[in-house]
Amino acid sequence: MHSNVDVSPHVIKHSKLNTVFKILWAIENMWVVVVPSVCAFVSVAMYRYSKSRLYTLSTSMGCVVVWILCRYYILGQVPVFLTPQFKECVSTVRLLLHNIRTQIAGKYKYSYPLIINLGILRSCHLQTSLEKEDVNILSAEAAYLMHRYMNFSAGCYGVIFYPHHLTSRSLTNIVRHPTSITTTISAENIICKITGINKSDIIITQLKGENPLKPGYYICLDSDNKALVLAIRGTLTLSDALTDITCASKEFLCGEAHHGISAGALAIFNEVKVILENKLQSTGFNKLVITGHSLGAGTAVLLTLHLLSCKDQSASFQNCEVRCYAYAPPPVFYCKTEIPRTWQESIVTVVNGNDIIPRASLANMYKLLLQMQNIDNLSLSTWDRCKLILHGNADRLSGILEEVSKVEPETSNLFTPLQHTGKIVWVGTVREKESNNLEPVLYSASNTANSKLRDINIGNNFIADHWPHDYQKTLKSLLDILKKDL
């Protein structure tokens, strides 16, 4: 039967097919969205049949219980809200919200709608421009490594972000086994397509990521650079989102770190330590690369710091060079002492344009709250504020931004000022007026960019600049420019 199926490897690029795969992925993974939909349908049907609200409610609750029991006993999948990790997330977030409510609530009152104040702040940010540096201060080799390991990070997202890389063989597997759309079979195909490695180079894939406080990841060999690679996935599931919002600080090494991300880093390290040690010994490679995007990048940074702090305890790690390439990480660590030089030299953080995630911390959000309060206190009517949003001139908006940013908040007692560790390479693209082409630019290539990333910027592309596709495009164009200058 199956011998007549065409499995020739050709790439599927139809947008309708992409949409279908996104829907299938949502049905399989985001079951918390499907359950309310099914219950709502059953509730409406039962209400029309019985006209009894109590009977309808009990039927809906019964549907939820049956669904959970089916997944738990038949499929062996424990619901997220029954795991200890979920309870840890909830208790941490609850405590954080309590602290915010007691220390901040009632202190800040707005006379004008929040959307109008945000519109003014966005108009101010649209008028600002970043100082550029010469791209040639970066070497072509450094740009090559940043672009290469961004591809490894992007491979973690699999089908949902890169459905056009699916081949007819992948489609055949999905038709035969519908739940395989996010399993290791299709994941490995996507990884190989994006990174250019062979399937035999992939050691392990753990990309389901259904438990909070432990993102998905995979381990593979980068034979071209004689390196062992641990790539950690960014936010893709509800469990990953729970890890993100568990954003209170906790003790970590010689400072404090993001609670959820540090827990994920330690969980992954304990799970892969033996595998990494064995593979470094068996392959003879003397380089370990830890990489990730977004949540995966923050996890990679903290995992690298933990590994470097206990490097002397393992002979395999002692003899290898550890490098971390973190793309769009949120600020995750605050060191109470001087940061060791080896930590700074081992980590490269890459920021693309106005990406908001590398600025997203509780301390920076509190600073944004103060700026909004200052905007609300401006002696401007609602009409004047609307005119500023629609037709504000650059000089006036620049003056307003300078005025509302004057107060430097004392956030140290409220929120830990988490920062980035290591070298920060801040890149972007600008459209040239003459050629109308996007050209790569460099804003910073040192750890001094930390001071520039302490304010949340909601200007152009502050969300779009975060997508892995944009990081890949920007780094590819930067590499092309540096290659031409050689």
Disulfide bonds with the S-S distance in Angstrom:
none
